[in-house]
Amino acid sequence: MPIAETERLIIAKVTLDDAAFFLELMNTPHWLKYIGDRNVKTLEAAREHLKKGILKSYKTDGFGFYKLLLKSENNKVIGISGLVKRQQLDHVDIGFGFLPEYEGYGFGYESSVAVMSLAKDTFKLDKIVAITDPINKNSIKLLEKLGLKLEKKVDPFDTGKELLLFAKDL
Ligand SMILES: CC(C)(COP(=O)(O)OP(=O)(O)OC[C@H]1O[C@@H](n2cnc3c(N)ncnc32)[C@H](O)[C@@H]1OP(=O)(O)O)[C@@H](O)C(=O)NCCC(=O)NCCS
């Protein structure tokens, strides 16, 4: 079910039928390098991950991560963008990820502008944050292009590895 549309993309809620896509996305080199290995290696593990994560967040928070369908490629799912309320952070976090062949075409920007509008107008959020690995230059450039500013260094998951927290008032 679409919740928004941009020039090139349809933004829709994730379902359990998207497990195969998540299995692929969560094992791409950039996901493993910059976000981490969530140990989702089978279709069944992907389904469980969706149930405990994104599908649960739709129920508890009203929002979550959304899949992005590329209109020009017969609505192929190419990535995700969305909102997540993490216990460790005071504000709702925006995040994104694309299959490698769809990086660098402005889809991150295009989808995130729409997701930030939803955050403000539909979910009535007054601030958005994002956390990223300091070596993830493409993510940092996208966050800055979206108007988020570096606020501080954080270690929200107590891993001993510093991450950067970006923020923007909506
Ligand atoms: C980070 C990520 C989401 C960016 O999405 P994207 O669709 O590739 O980004 P966009 O094409 O919208 O680019 C936004 C800006 O970032 C920079 N950028 C993004 N990808 C780039 C690339 N491959 N090479 C050079 N610059 C890049 C550009 O400055 C661009 O601005 P411009 O178009 O005005 O030049 C994407 O690279 C990705 O999926 N990475 C793997 C997963 C990940 O790291 N997620 C973020 C975790 S915090």
The ligand as an SDF file (V2000), in Angstrom:
LIG
                    3D

 48 50  0  0  0  0  0  0  0  0999 V2000
   24.1990    6.3100    1.7180 C   0  0  0  0  0  0  0  0  0  0  0  0
   23.1510    6.0830    0.6250 C   0  0  0  0  0  0  0  0  0  0  0  0
   21.8060    5.7740    1.2680 C   0  0  0  0  0  0  0  0  0  0  0  0
   23.0440    7.3690   -0.2160 C   0  0  0  0  0  0  0  0  0  0  0  0
   21.9500    7.2470   -1.1030 O   0  0  0  0  0  0  0  0  0  0  0  0
   22.0890    7.6690   -2.6250 P   0  0  0  0  0  0  0  0  0  0  0  0
   20.8010    7.4790   -3.2950 O   0  0  0  0  0  0  0  0  0  0  0  0
   23.2650    6.9320   -3.1800 O   0  0  0  0  0  0  0  0  0  0  0  0
   22.4220    9.2210   -2.4650 O   0  0  0  0  0  0  0  0  0  0  0  0
   22.0230   10.3470   -3.5230 P   0  0  0  0  0  0  0  0  0  0  0  0
   22.2910    9.8390   -4.8890 O   0  0  0  0  0  0  0  0  0  0  0  0
   20.6800   10.8560   -3.1990 O   0  0  0  0  0  0  0  0  0  0  0  0
   23.1240   11.4370   -3.2150 O   0  0  0  0  0  0  0  0  0  0  0  0
   23.0440   12.4560   -2.2420 C   0  0  0  0  0  0  0  0  0  0  0  0
   24.3970   13.1550   -2.1850 C   0  0  0  0  0  0  0  0  0  0  0  0
   25.3310   12.2530   -1.6060 O   0  0  0  0  0  0  0  0  0  0  0  0
   26.5320   12.1860   -2.4140 C   0  0  0  0  0  0  0  0  0  0  0  0
   26.6540   10.8150   -2.9550 N   0  0  0  0  0  0  0  0  0  0  0  0
   25.7970    9.8000   -2.7380 C   0  0  0  0  0  0  0  0  0  0  0  0
   26.2180    8.6980   -3.3510 N   0  0  0  0  0  0  0  0  0  0  0  0
   27.3750    8.9800   -3.9250 C   0  0  0  0  0  0  0  0  0  0  0  0
   28.3060    8.2270   -4.6760 C   0  0  0  0  0  0  0  0  0  0  0  0
   28.1080    6.9360   -4.9450 N   0  0  0  0  0  0  0  0  0  0  0  0
   29.4060    8.8340   -5.1120 N   0  0  0  0  0  0  0  0  0  0  0  0
   29.6150   10.1440   -4.8410 C   0  0  0  0  0  0  0  0  0  0  0  0
   28.7520   10.9240   -4.1290 N   0  0  0  0  0  0  0  0  0  0  0  0
   27.6600   10.3410   -3.6720 C   0  0  0  0  0  0  0  0  0  0  0  0
   26.4010   13.2400   -3.4320 C   0  0  0  0  0  0  0  0  0  0  0  0
   27.0550   14.3700   -2.9190 O   0  0  0  0  0  0  0  0  0  0  0  0
   24.9400   13.4960   -3.5370 C   0  0  0  0  0  0  0  0  0  0  0  0
   24.6370   14.8430   -3.7720 O   0  0  0  0  0  0  0  0  0  0  0  0
   24.5920   15.4060   -5.2950 P   0  0  0  0  0  0  0  0  0  0  0  0
   23.6320   14.5360   -6.0420 O   0  0  0  0  0  0  0  0  0  0  0  0
   24.0930   16.7990   -5.1360 O   0  0  0  0  0  0  0  0  0  0  0  0
   25.9690   15.3040   -5.8140 O   0  0  0  0  0  0  0  0  0  0  0  0
   23.5570    4.9210   -0.3280 C   0  0  0  0  0  0  0  0  0  0  0  0
   24.8300    5.1860   -0.8010 O   0  0  0  0  0  0  0  0  0  0  0  0
   23.5030    3.5400    0.3330 C   0  0  0  0  0  0  0  0  0  0  0  0
   22.5130    2.8300    0.2260 O   0  0  0  0  0  0  0  0  0  0  0  0
   24.6040    3.1190    1.0030 N   0  0  0  0  0  0  0  0  0  0  0  0
   24.6410    1.8150    1.6420 C   0  0  0  0  0  0  0  0  0  0  0  0
   23.8070    1.7510    2.9100 C   0  0  0  0  0  0  0  0  0  0  0  0
   24.1450    2.8630    3.8650 C   0  0  0  0  0  0  0  0  0  0  0  0
   25.2880    3.1570    4.0920 O   0  0  0  0  0  0  0  0  0  0  0  0
   23.1200    3.4910    4.4510 N   0  0  0  0  0  0  0  0  0  0  0  0
   23.2910    4.6070    5.3820 C   0  0  0  0  0  0  0  0  0  0  0  0
   23.5740    4.1270    6.7480 C   0  0  0  0  0  0  0  0  0  0  0  0
   23.7940    5.4920    7.8730 S   0  0  0  0  0  0  0  0  0  0  0  0
  1  2  1  0
  2  3  1  0
  2  4  1  0
  2 36  1  0
  4  5  1  0
  5  6  1  0
  6  7  2  0
  6  8  1  0
  6  9  1  0
  9 10  1  0
 10 11  2  0
 10 12  1  0
 10 13  1  0
 13 14  1  0
 14 15  1  0
 15 16  1  0
 15 30  1  0
 16 17  1  0
 17 18  1  0
 17 28  1  0
 18 19  1  0
 18 27  1  0
 19 20  2  0
 20 21  1  0
 21 22  1  0
 21 27  2  0
 22 23  1  0
 22 24  2  0
 24 25  1  0
 25 26  2  0
 26 27  1  0
 28 29  1  0
 28 30  1  0
 30 31  1  0
 31 32  1  0
 32 33  2  0
 32 34  1  0
 32 35  1  0
 36 37  1  0
 36 38  1  0
 38 39  2  0
 38 40  1  0
 40 41  1  0
 41 42  1  0
 42 43  1  0
 43 44  2  0
 43 45  1  0
 45 46  1  0
 46 47  1  0
 47 48  1  0
M  END
$$$$
